[in-house]
């Protein structure tokens, strides 16, 4: 699992945008250790106790941890051993971001190897003044994240970061330039500010990037304004640090939970207002955290988010096959939401990892973006059968490189009649490829789906689905997105 998918999964499963720093500051730990009878222990012993306590207290309420490398380097070799202990203590489902603000070209390759290979970190923060060359050694590691610092909150930095004027300040030029270095899944931006206006300008310049906010707690009353300025259209895309002073309090677990809840309530309010402004009314009900679907379904939050952006509609809809359903599923919108698209790809990937294949084939044209994303994520070559053969050029029936005998898994979004899938398979097999498995995102259920699966089974193919309409319905009903009448239309009788 790559850093971006790991991060978005953690945000969804913990319902949190909070990141915990793990910086063993001697001044901070002195009072904390004294209150716990650790005053006579070495600083290293106090740091170990504190790190373990912070992770245990905040783990359920955050989506990532971010130790600063400098604090550990200052302790010498023992400090780096302590950082390795941090790696072992942080739950594997939560990303470990190492805050280095690294900016030296000569040592970049060595540092990247240490952080990503030896330590097993998931992401690193970098200083951008050396340009794209500073990021390149870190971007060579697939699935790892790079976070570029574009703005710092200290007063002295303003002279440089806001030069030459407020119309085109340096920090915005960094935002624009750094986005050319890597995709939104690989490269994030760090913004140190308590000024909503600065954050809003960064968000406007980088609408698809995740932003890691720092130094906001200097003005705690600005939290609502900062969330409004920094949150993306899906109510995420912004990471916030837990206040450092909270991490030495006796009730840090409770205070972390309360802050997480406060942020989520503000997110829900903002999303409701945005939707009301877009449609002149608010049709979206966002539940309190206690009303979320049961965590036993790992894809529950994804199902709810797909519903909230309009991927599931109710009414009488004519399908491409001519059949009339009392609902319509439209997955094309997800390709415009990188966060949601990655989570959908992750759902596919978990299923595909159980199958054996050499290449991925997408069915034109609806599933080609999905097949392309899966090819990049799983490092499997992509091919696809053309819908029609070109009358010019090479006039290929199958696009992409392959060898006769290669095993191909066919990917589609929804199976209704199975006709387009069988047509694609015929072209693949006619070119010498071997097909055993078809993977779709949603299983419609009902008579049409059973007939389609039967057609595939009779032809010798296995059909697998990431989600079923029954599973989707139960999650949405439990989350309050569907009422009893809507759910009864979709759930099987009895």
N, C-alpha and C positions, 0 to 999 in steps of 0.2 A: 504494500500500500504506500503510495506517495504522500509527501507532506501535505499537499493541498487537500486531498481526499481525507487524510487522517484529521486535519484541522476541521474541515466542514462536518465530518462525522462527529467529532467531539463537541462542536458547537451545538449540533442537533441533539445528541444523546444527553448532554449535560444541561441543555437549554441555557447556555451561558456564553457571553462574549469576553469574560474576564481572563486575564493572564496573570500568573503569579511570578514575581521576581524571587530569586533565591540567592540573595547577595549577603554573605556573612560579614556585615559591617561591624567592626569591633565596638564602636560606640553604641550601636543599637543592641548588640548582644549582651553588653555588660549588665544593663538593668534587667534584661530578660533572664539571664543566667542567675543573677542574684535572687530573684523571686522564686527560683526553682531549686535553690540550694546547690547551685553549680559554680558559685563564685570561686571556689578553690580549685576547680578543674582547669585544665589548659584551655586556651582559646579554641584549639582544634576540637576538643571534646565538646565544648559548648556549641560550636558550629554544627557538629554532627547531630546533637540533640535537637537543635533549633530547626535544621533542615528537615529532619524526620517529622517533627511536630507540625511544621508548616504544610508539608505534603499531605499528612494524614488529615489535617483540619480543613484544608482548602480543596482537596482532590475532587469532591463531589460538585463543587461550585465553580470550577474554572474549565477552560478548554485548552490550556497550554501552560508550560512553565518556561521561565526565561532567566537562567543564571547569567551573571556578567562575568566573563572570563577574567577580567582584571583582578577581581577580588581573590580568585583562586590562584592566579599566577603570583600574586603578592606573597602568598604563603610558601612559595617554592615548590619542590617536588611533592611535598605532602599535600599541598593545595590541589595539584592535579589529580592526586589519588582521591581526594575528597570529591572532586568534580566527577570522577568515575563512579563514586558511590551515589552521587546525585542521579546519574544516568540509571543506575540500578533501582533507585527508590521511586523514580517517577513512573507511574503506571504506563505500560506500553501503548495503551490506546490514546494517550495524551502526547502531543508533540513536545519535543525539547528544543527550544530555540536558544542558541548560545549568543549572547549579546557581546560582540567584540568591537563593533564600529571599525573593523579592520580596513586599512587604506594603503598598505604597503605592497607594491607589486612583487618585490623580490621574494617575499615569504608567503605569497598567496597559495601557491600550489602545495607547499608543505603544511600550511594551516588547514587547507581544505581536506587534505588526506587525514590529518589528525582528527579534525572535528567529525567528519562524515564516516571515516573507516575505523579509526581507533576508538573514538568516543561513542560513535553511534548517534550523534546529534541529527536532528531532522531539518534544522534551518539555522542560518547565521545572519547577523546584521553587519552591514558594510557601510563604509564612508564612500561617497561617490566621486570625490574630486579627481581621482585618477581615471575617471571615465569607464567605458565598457570593459577595458582591460582588467579592472579590479574584480569584476563579476565573473569573467570568463572561466577562471579555474574552478570556481564553485559551481557554475552551471554545467560543468562536465559530468556531474554526478546526477544521474536520472533519479527523479523522485524526491530530490532535496530542494529546500526553499532558500531563496535569497531575499533579505529584507533591506532595502536601501533607505538610509536616513536622508530625508530631504529638508527637514526643518528641526532646529533645536530651540529650546525655550529659554536658554540663558540670555540675559540682556546683551552681553558683549557680542554674541553671535549675530544680532540683528543688523549690525553695520555691514556684515558680509552677506547674510542671507537675503536681505531686502535691497541689496545693491543691484542696479544703479537707481531704481525708482520703484514705486509701488505698482506701476502699470505693467512692468515686466521684471519682477524680482528674480534673483538668482534661484531661490528655492523652487519657483514654478518652472524655471528652465530645467532644473534637475528632474522634476517630476515628468516633464514632457520627454526629455532625453532618455531617462532610464527605462521608460516603457518600451523603447525600441530594442532593449537588450534581451528581453525574454517575454514569455507569455504571462498572462495574469495568474496562471497556476504556478509558475515558477518564481515570479518576482512580485513582492509586496513592497509597500512603502511605510516607513516609520515617520510619524509626525509628532514632534514635541511642541505642544502648545496648549494653552488654556483659553485661546482666543477663537471663538466659533468662526469668525470671519476668515482667519487663516485656514482653518480646517475645511471650510466650505469651498475655498478657492482650490485647494488640493483635490477635493472630491470632484469638483467640476472639471478639473484638468485630467483626472484619472477615474472616470466613472465605473470602470470594471475592476479596479484593483482593490484588494483588501488593504486597509489602512490600520497600522498599529499606532495607537495614540499613547503619548507619554506626557507626563507633567501636567495633566489636567486638574489634579487635586489641589493645585494652588488656588483655584477658584471653584470650590465644590458646588456653589450655587449655579454654575454654568453647565452642569451636567446635561440638563434637558436640551439646552441650545447646542451643545457639542454633539449630542446624539442626532439631533435634527440635521446638523450640518454634515455629519460624517457617515451616517447609515446609508447603505445602498438601497436600491428599490425593493429588495426582498426583506428589508429589515435586518440585514446583517452586513458583512463587509467591513465591519469596524471592530477592532479589538481594544480593550481597555485594561490598564494594569490595576491590580489591587493596590490600594494605598500602602506605602511602606510602613507607616505607623500602625496599621492594623495587624501587621505580621508579628508584633511583639505583645499583643494584647492577650489576656487570659481567655477571652471569649472570641478568638479569631474565627472559629468555625461558624458561630452564629452570626457574626458581623459580615462574614463573606457571603453567607446565605442571604442575609437581608439586602446587601448591596446588589447581589445577582437578581434578586426579586425586584428591587427598585428599578434596575435597568430594564428588565423584561417588561415591567408595567409601562415604562415610558416608551419602549419600542412598540408595544401593542397600541398605545394611544396614538403615536405618530403614524403607524401603519393605517389605523382606522381613519385618521384625518386625511392622509394621502389618498386613500381610496375614495373617501367622500368627496374630496376635491376633484378627483378624476372623473367620477360618475355622477356628481351632484347629489349623491346620497351614499350611505354606508351600508352595503349588503354583507360585509364580512364581519363575522363575530369571532373575536380572538379570545380563547379561554384563559383563565388563570392557570398557572403551572400545575395545580393539582388536578385540572381537568384534562390534561394531556393523555393520549392513549397509553395503555400499559406498556412499560419499557421492555416487556418480554418480546415484543415485535420489533426487531432492529430496524425495520423500514417504516415504522409508523410515522415518524416526523417527515420523511420524504413523501409519503402518501398525502399527508395533510398539506404540505407545501405545493404539491402538484395540483391539488384541488383549489388552493387559494389563488393560483395564477391562472385558473380557468382551463385546465387540461381535462376536466370532467364537467360536462354540461348536461342538463336535463331538458327533455322535450322529445318530440318525434323527429328523429334524424334519419335521413336516407344514407346508407353506407355506400361505399364504392361498388359493392356487390349487388346493390339494389334492395337489400334487406332493410327493414325499418326497425330501429331500436329505440327504446325510450330513454336513451342517453347517448352521448357522443364523446369519444375520447380523442383528443387532439394533442399529440406530443410534440408538434413542431415548434411550439413556443419555447421549449426548454433550451434550444440551441442558442437563444439570446440571453440566457442566464447562466454564466459560467459556473457558478457555485452549484446550482441545481443540476445542470448538465453533468457535472463531475459525479454528483451523488447517484444519478441514474446510471452512469457508466460503471460506477463501483458496484451497483446492484447486479448489472449484467456480468461484471468481471468475477464476482464471487461464484456465480453459477458456471461460467465458462472455465474457471479453474478446475472444475471437477471433470472436465471432458478432455479428450485427447484429439488434437488437430494440429495441422501445419500452417493453415492459412484461414483468414476470416473473409467471408464473402457477404457483402451487403446487397440487399435487393433494391434496385433503383425505384423511385429516387428518395423515398421517404426515410429509409434507414441508412443511407450513405453517411450522413454526419455521425450517426451513432457508431457505425462500423469503423469509420476513420478514427474516432476517439478511442475505441477499444483496441484498434491496431497499435496506436501510440502507447496506450497504457499497458498492454500485455506484451508489447514487443513482438507481435506476430504480423507477418506480411498481409496486406490488404489486396483483394481482387474483387471484381464485381462483373456480373453478366450484364451486357448492354440490353436496354429495353428494345432498341432497334439497332440494326447494323448500319454503320455509316456507309454512304455511297462514295466516299472519298477516303484518301489516306490509306492506312493499313487495313481498314474494314474488319477490325477485330470483333469477335463475338464476346470475348472475355478480356477486360482491361486489367493490366497488371502482369507481373512476372510469376510464372508457375512452371512446374514440371508434372507431366502425366503421372498419376499415382499419388499425388499429394492429397492428404486428407483435409477436407474443408468443412468448417462449421458455418452454417448459414444464419445470418442475423437479420431479424425483421422487428418492427415495432409491435404490431398487433396481427393476430391470425384470425381471419374471418371465414373465408372459404378455403384458403390454402392454394388458390389458383395461381397467384403471382409467385408464391414460393416454389411450387412445383414446376412452373415455367422456368424460373431461374435455375433450379436444380438440373433440369433437363439440359440446359445450355452448359452448365458446369460439367456434368457427366459426359456430355457429348464431346467435350474437349479433353477427356481423359482424367478428370478429377474425381475423387471419391468423397461422397457425402453420406454421413450417418446421422448427423444431429442438426436440428433447427432450434434456435433460441429466440424467443420473443419476449417483449417486456411485459405485456399484459395478456392473460388468458381470459377471453370474453366469458367463458362458461356458457351454459345453455345448449340448445340443440345445434345452433350454427357451429359453435366451437367443437362440439363432439363430432359433428360430421367432418369438419376440417381436419381434426386430429386423426379421425378414422381414415380419411383419404391419404394422409401422410403415412400412417402406420401400415396401411395396405400396400403402399409403395415401398415400404422398408425403411422409413425414417422415424427417428425418435424426436418428439417435440417437447421442449422444456420452456417453462414460463417463469419469469422473475416474480410476477405478481398475478393473482387471480382477481376477477371482479368481486368475488365474494370476500376475499381478504380486504380489498380496498373499501368495500362497503362497510364491513364491520368496524374498521379503524375510524372511518369518517363518521359513522353513527356514534361511536363512543366519544369522539372528539367534539360532538355537537355540530358538525358541519352538515349532516343529513338529519332530517326529522324522521319520525317513525314511518310515515307514509312513503317517503323517498326510499328509505332503506328496504322496506317491504317489497318495492318494485324490483329490486336488484337481487335480494337474497332468495335462495331456493326455498320453495314452500316446504313446510314441515321441519 
